[in-house]
């Protein structure tokens, strides 16, 4: 390849060296720094003599830099004078192809970045200010490669622009990582909005159900009032009709027809009511019921008529219930279907006195869904309260441990260091070395203690290298501290990063499980197994120790960390189970959802 032979001279002038000899001396110093093949100062002159010429040294240094370095002459228009071999590795073009085509560099710039590059280059040529910007370049195979460019212009001694030189660094992976982080943030925001909308819909549904219930109750009240008024009116009419029976036979027939039509309308309203309506006599027997009652209790109308109400409401004692019907109003009870299944119901009583005796209209609503929602809310509140209490306990324990370590280790070391330095200050000036040595040893111990406390709080290897290195470090550290050997098996974690919250949860679950083994299991061996696929990560921690009763531990909320581990798994859409019995060892299994937000190592 033919390369501009004045390149070395241009680099020498650009560096501001007075002569070629000074440039050679500088290159010898750089070579001695980066390639220390001469270790004896007596041989420096001989080694310098064996160094290659200045141009070769410049080229060797430039071509070792992991970036595309280039120069371009400004005399007679911009044209490439030199480009480093990394052009072929990053873009697929050889040096000859790149330099022989004077417009290739502009053709390969991404179409969306050409106008910006032109403006930036013009600004640099007009003002002489360095160009620093990011651009996309199209490789030979069509890939889009991101480069961060650093370009400067060199002038001649008379101030005229001479040439430009610069470096282009591949930042494609950085850009991909930024895009992955942006997508993760968008997805999280979308999930939050979705959850908010879901809660709003549930709230609106509850308000709608409450309003519907009030409306139905108001309609039933109006229907009852209308029915009473209508019955009174019809009674008056019948009395008059009886007095004029002989004279108004025709009128009576018309009145009877109208009565039948009215009863049909009432029956239709009665059957279309959304709740079960049952008319009961004073003995507790069912006289009438609507279609909704057949649907709820799964009996036919003929099967329920003349049956005791206690068949449908087994918790009701009708003997005492009927006497208090006027005062009971609305209450909750338990209904029983034909198949024997029990379900919660809301009962509203409306007693009335008739000529035949006291009747009670019972409006019954199935509240299974409402009870289930209330139970789930209570369970969630209980778990949340337990978790909050557990978090406070863990926080206080951790604070006490840190305070104890600061007082017992760092505090005592600082006190000893203070006394040592005070003693050294009182010694003669020619005898402080031994005291300073002791002080230095104390400072080193203090730094080691501080680093240990920092690693116990959160190991940096988890954030820097990922879950697998962090677990290996934790197990080695655990074995050294507790003398409990751990057999570690894993699959699917090599060279892979999971979402931070998944890595943290998995690490803490393994850490807490091993801590429980060291405290309670009374064994010298344990097994940890971590298996991961595209969607989940499975964690098994097993020992053959004294064992325990998991139900008792969860019920008494003992501070074994099991509740905290379970909440970590549930928050990630997973679950945690514990299998154990007294004297039979223990096995903890956690399944976590990993999702698709992974970062390639």
TORTI-721998 format. One line per 3 residues: number of its first residue (from 1); for each residue x, y, z of C-alpha. Coordinates in steps of 0.25 Angstrom, whole numbers. Example, Ala and Ser with C-alpha at 12.3 -4.5 7.8 and 13.67 -1.06 7.14 Angstrom:
REM residues 2
1> 49/-18/31  55/-4/29
END
This chain:
REM residues 601
1> 0/0/0  5/14/-4  5/23/8
4> 9/38/9  23/38/13  22/52/20
7> 12/46/30  23/45/40  28/59/38
10> 13/64/39  12/56/52  25/62/57
13> 20/76/54  7/74/60  13/70/73
16> 21/83/73  35/76/73  47/84/69
19> 54/73/61  54/59/57  64/55/68
22> 55/60/79  43/52/73  52/40/73
25> 56/42/87  41/43/91  38/30/83
28> 49/23/91  43/28/104  29/23/100
31> 34/10/95  42/8/108  29/11/116
34> 19/2/108  30/-9/103  40/-10/114
37> 49/-19/107  62/-12/113  62/-13/128
40> 77/-8/131  79/7/130  93/4/125
43> 87/-2/112  78/9/109  87/15/99
46> 88/2/92  73/-1/92  70/13/86
49> 80/10/75  73/-3/72  59/4/71
52> 53/5/58  52/18/50  43/30/54
55> 32/27/44  32/12/47  30/15/62
58> 19/25/59  12/15/50  13/4/60
61> 8/12/72  -4/17/64  -8/4/58
64> -8/-2/72  -19/8/77  -33/1/77
67> -39/12/69  -39/17/55  -28/28/53
70> -28/37/41  -21/49/35  -26/57/23
73> -19/68/15  -26/82/14  -18/86/2
76> -25/85/-11  -38/80/-4  -40/70/7
79> -34/56/3  -30/45/12  -15/44/14
82> -15/32/24  -25/23/31  -21/12/42
85> -24/-3/39  -35/-3/49  -44/2/37
88> -45/-12/31  -48/-19/45  -59/-9/48
91> -65/-5/34  -60/-16/25  -52/-7/16
94> -37/-9/14  -28/3/15  -26/3/0
97> -41/3/-3  -43/15/7  -32/24/2
100> -33/21/-13  -48/26/-13  -48/41/-9
103> -63/41/-6  -65/28/1  -64/34/15
106> -75/43/11  -84/32/4  -83/23/16
109> -88/33/26  -103/30/30  -112/39/22
112> -119/45/34  -105/49/39  -99/55/27
115> -104/69/28  -100/70/43  -86/65/39
118> -85/75/28  -89/86/38  -79/81/49
121> -68/80/39  -70/94/33  -70/100/48
124> -57/93/51  -51/98/38  -56/112/40
127> -53/114/55  -42/104/57  -49/98/69
130> -48/83/71  -60/74/65  -66/65/76
133> -78/57/72  -85/44/70  -89/39/56
136> -94/26/49  -86/20/38  -91/9/28
139> -81/-3/28  -79/-11/16  -89/-22/20
142> -99/-12/23  -98/-11/38  -100/2/45
145> -87/6/53  -88/17/63  -74/25/65
148> -70/36/74  -61/45/66  -50/54/72
151> -44/63/60  -34/74/61  -29/84/50
154> -14/87/49  -9/100/43  4/103/37
157> 13/113/43  7/124/35  -7/121/40
160> -12/114/28  -20/101/30  -10/89/27
163> -17/76/30  -27/70/40  -25/58/49
166> -34/50/58  -39/37/64  -53/30/63
169> -57/21/74  -67/10/72  -78/13/82
172> -89/3/76  -90/-5/88  -92/7/97
175> -103/12/88  -110/-2/89  -109/-2/104
178> -115/12/104  -127/8/95  -129/-5/104
181> -130/4/116  -140/13/110  -149/2/105
184> -148/-4/119  -153/10/125  -164/11/115
187> -169/-3/118  -169/0/133  -176/12/131
190> -187/5/122  -188/-6/133  -191/5/144
193> -201/12/135  -208/-1/132  -208/-5/147
196> -214/9/150  -225/8/139  -228/-6/145
199> -230/-1/159  -238/11/153  -247/1/146
202> -249/-8/158  -253/4/167  -263/9/156
205> -269/-5/156  -270/-5/171  -277/9/171
208> -286/4/160  -290/-8/168  -293/0/180
211> -301/10/172  -309/-2/165  -312/-8/179
214> -317/5/184  -326/7/172  -332/-7/173
217> -335/-5/188  -342/8/184  -350/1/173
220> -354/-10/183  -358/0/193  -366/7/183
223> -372/-6/178  -376/-10/192  -383/4/195
226> -390/3/181  -394/-11/184  -400/-7/198
229> -407/5/192  -413/-3/181  -418/-14/190
232> -425/-4/199  -431/2/186  -435/-11/181
235> -442/-15/195  -450/-2/194  -454/-6/180
238> -458/-20/183  -467/-16/195  -474/-6/186
241> -475/-17/176  -481/-27/185  -492/-17/189
244> -496/-15/175  -493/-29/171  -507/-32/166
247> -508/-19/158  -494/-18/152  -490/-32/148
250> -484/-27/135  -476/-17/143  -471/-27/152
253> -466/-36/141  -458/-24/135  -452/-21/148
256> -447/-36/150  -441/-35/136  -433/-23/140
259> -429/-29/153  -423/-41/145  -415/-32/136
262> -410/-25/148  -406/-38/155  -399/-42/142
265> -391/-29/142  -387/-31/157  -383/-45/154
268> -374/-41/142  -367/-30/151  -366/-41/162
271> -359/-51/153  -350/-40/147  -344/-35/160
274> -329/-37/160  -329/-43/174  -336/-55/179
277> -350/-51/185  -357/-61/194  -370/-59/201
280> -371/-67/215  -383/-69/224  -382/-68/239
283> -379/-83/240  -366/-81/232  -371/-88/219
286> -369/-83/205  -381/-78/198  -376/-71/186
289> -362/-69/180  -357/-63/167  -348/-68/156
292> -335/-62/162  -338/-71/174  -338/-83/165
295> -325/-79/159  -318/-76/172  -322/-88/180
298> -323/-98/168  -337/-103/172  -349/-103/163
301> -361/-94/167  -370/-106/170  -359/-113/179
304> -357/-101/188  -372/-97/190  -377/-101/204
307> -363/-104/208  -357/-98/221  -348/-86/218
310> -338/-93/227  -335/-103/215  -329/-90/207
313> -324/-83/219  -319/-94/229  -314/-84/239
316> -328/-78/241  -336/-82/253  -350/-78/248
319> -356/-79/262  -348/-68/268  -346/-61/254
322> -360/-59/251  -363/-51/264  -351/-42/261
325> -353/-40/246  -359/-26/248  -346/-22/255
328> -335/-30/247  -336/-22/235  -323/-26/227
331> -313/-36/231  -303/-46/225  -305/-61/226
334> -301/-74/219  -309/-80/207  -310/-95/203
337> -312/-100/188  -319/-112/184  -305/-120/183
340> -302/-116/197  -292/-105/194  -292/-93/204
343> -290/-79/199  -291/-65/206  -303/-57/204
346> -309/-43/208  -323/-44/214  -333/-32/214
349> -346/-35/221  -359/-27/219  -370/-33/228
352> -385/-29/226  -398/-33/232  -410/-38/224
355> -423/-44/227  -417/-58/226  -406/-54/236
358> -392/-49/236  -384/-50/223  -369/-47/221
361> -363/-44/208  -349/-48/208  -339/-41/197
364> -327/-50/196  -314/-46/189  -302/-56/186
367> -290/-48/191  -279/-59/188  -271/-49/179
370> -272/-38/189  -267/-47/201  -256/-53/192
373> -251/-38/189  -252/-35/204  -244/-47/208
376> -233/-44/198  -232/-30/203  -231/-35/217
379> -220/-45/213  -213/-34/205  -213/-24/217
382> -209/-35/226  -197/-39/218  -193/-24/215
385> -194/-22/230  -185/-34/233  -175/-30/222
388> -174/-16/228  -171/-21/242  -161/-31/236
391> -154/-20/228  -153/-11/241  -148/-23/249
394> -137/-26/238  -134/-11/237  -132/-10/252
397> -124/-23/253  -115/-18/241  -113/-5/248
400> -109/-11/261  -99/-20/254  -93/-8/247
403> -92/0/260  -86/-12/267  -75/-14/256
406> -73/1/256  -71/2/271  -64/-12/273
409> -55/-12/261  -53/2/255  -55/10/268
412> -45/2/275  -35/2/263  -36/17/262
415> -34/19/277  -21/10/276  -17/18/264
418> -19/31/272  -10/26/283  0/21/274
421> 2/34/267  2/42/280  13/33/285
424> 21/35/272  19/50/273  26/49/287
427> 38/41/282  51/47/277  50/51/262
430> 61/40/258  52/29/264  38/29/258
433> 39/18/248  34/7/257  22/15/262
436> 19/19/248  19/5/243  10/1/254
439> 0/12/250  1/8/236  -3/-6/240
442> -15/-1/247  -19/7/235  -18/-5/226
445> -27/-13/236  -37/-2/237  -38/-1/222
448> -40/-16/221  -51/-15/232  -58/-4/225
451> -58/-12/212  -63/-24/219  -75/-16/224
454> -77/-10/210  -78/-24/204  -87/-30/215
457> -97/-18/211  -97/-21/196  -85/-28/189
460> -80/-19/177  -78/-32/169  -93/-33/168
463> -95/-20/160  -82/-21/153  -81/-36/148
466> -95/-41/150  -102/-52/158  -93/-64/155
469> -80/-58/160  -87/-52/172  -93/-65/176
472> -79/-72/175  -73/-61/183  -84/-62/194
475> -82/-77/195  -67/-76/196  -69/-65/207
478> -80/-73/214  -71/-86/215  -59/-78/220
481> -68/-72/231  -77/-84/235  -69/-96/231
484> -81/-101/224  -78/-107/210  -87/-103/199
487> -89/-112/186  -93/-101/176  -99/-106/163
490> -104/-96/152  -109/-95/138  -113/-84/128
493> -105/-73/136  -92/-73/129  -89/-60/121
496> -103/-55/124  -109/-43/131  -123/-43/137
499> -131/-30/141  -125/-24/153  -137/-27/162
502> -137/-42/158  -122/-43/161  -124/-36/175
505> -136/-45/179  -128/-58/175  -116/-54/182
508> -123/-50/195  -131/-62/195  -119/-71/194
511> -112/-63/204  -123/-63/214  -125/-78/212
514> -111/-81/215  -111/-72/227  -123/-80/232
517> -115/-93/230  -103/-88/238  -112/-83/249
520> -122/-94/251  -119/-107/242  -107/-112/250
523> -100/-118/237  -87/-117/231  -92/-118/216
526> -102/-112/208  -107/-112/193  -110/-99/185
529> -116/-101/171  -119/-89/161  -125/-92/148
532> -129/-82/138  -137/-81/124  -143/-70/116
535> -155/-68/125  -151/-73/139  -140/-75/149
538> -141/-87/159  -134/-87/172  -133/-100/181
541> -126/-99/194  -125/-112/202  -119/-118/215
544> -120/-131/223  -121/-124/236  -130/-124/248
547> -142/-119/240  -154/-111/245  -169/-109/243
550> -171/-99/232  -186/-96/236  -182/-93/250
553> -171/-84/245  -180/-76/236  -191/-75/246
556> -183/-70/257  -175/-60/248  -162/-64/254
559> -150/-56/249  -144/-67/240  -145/-59/227
562> -155/-68/221  -166/-57/220  -157/-48/214
565> -152/-58/203  -166/-61/200  -170/-47/198
568> -158/-45/189  -162/-56/180  -177/-51/180
571> -173/-37/176  -166/-43/163  -178/-51/159
574> -172/-64/165  -174/-73/177  -166/-79/189
577> -169/-93/195  -162/-99/207  -162/-114/209
580> -157/-119/223  -161/-127/235  -154/-128/249
583> -142/-137/247  -143/-139/232  -135/-127/227
586> -141/-116/219  -143/-112/204  -146/-97/199
589> -151/-95/185  -153/-82/179  -157/-79/164
592> -155/-64/159  -160/-59/146  -148/-53/138
595> -156/-46/127  -149/-42/114  -141/-30/119
598> -127/-36/119  -114/-30/116  -104/-38/108
601> -90/-39/115
END
